[in-house]
Amino acid sequence: MTWAQWANVTLRTERYARYAYSPNFGVEIEPARQAGDDGRMESIVRRTVTEAFMQHPWTDSVRAFTFEREGQILRVSCVAVNRRGGTAYIATDLSA
């Protein structure tokens, strides 16, 4: 699995939901869904995605978050940068 594939899987995996994964793997989206408003939800998603991606030793930074709301769906995208200068555009849809 490449680093970009790892980042995509990480973004789509709820932390603690699968026993096969380490407790350090995945993102905590459920608290974001319960946040109550978009601003707070975006803040929680930004924090948990950054924390999750920084668990990988190759990750240098996570930036350029964007959020787009379409009804009950929140589209989240960001750019992850690895230590070799490679970038991965990561995006997923979250139901609110």
ChimeraX attribute file (.defattr): number of C-alpha atoms within 10 A of each C-alpha:
attribute: neighborCount
match mode: 1-to-1
recipient: residues
	/A:1	7
	/A:2	6
	/A:3	18
	/A:4	18
	/A:5	11
	/A:6	13
	/A:7	23
	/A:8	17
	/A:9	15
	/A:10	18
	/A:11	25
	/A:12	15
	/A:13	16
	/A:14	15
	/A:15	21
	/A:16	15
	/A:17	13
	/A:18	12
	/A:19	8
	/A:20	8
	/A:21	12
	/A:22	10
	/A:23	12
	/A:24	14
	/A:25	23
	/A:26	26
	/A:27	24
	/A:28	21
	/A:29	21
	/A:30	15
	/A:31	12
	/A:32	20
	/A:33	19
	/A:34	11
	/A:35	15
	/A:36	11
	/A:37	11
	/A:38	16
	/A:39	10
	/A:40	14
	/A:41	19
	/A:42	19
	/A:43	12
	/A:44	19
	/A:45	22
	/A:46	21
	/A:47	12
	/A:48	20
	/A:49	21
	/A:50	19
	/A:51	17
	/A:52	19
	/A:53	26
	/A:54	17
	/A:55	12
	/A:56	15
	/A:57	10
	/A:58	15
	/A:59	22
	/A:60	16
	/A:61	15
	/A:62	20
	/A:63	13
	/A:64	9
	/A:65	17
	/A:66	14
	/A:67	17
	/A:68	12
	/A:69	14
	/A:70	10
	/A:71	8
	/A:72	10
	/A:73	13
	/A:74	20
	/A:75	15
	/A:76	19
	/A:77	19
	/A:78	19
	/A:79	16
	/A:80	25
	/A:81	20
	/A:82	20
	/A:83	11
	/A:84	9
	/A:85	11
	/A:86	13
	/A:87	17
	/A:88	16
	/A:89	16
	/A:90	17
	/A:91	18
	/A:92	13
	/A:93	16
	/A:94	16
	/A:95	12
	/A:96	18
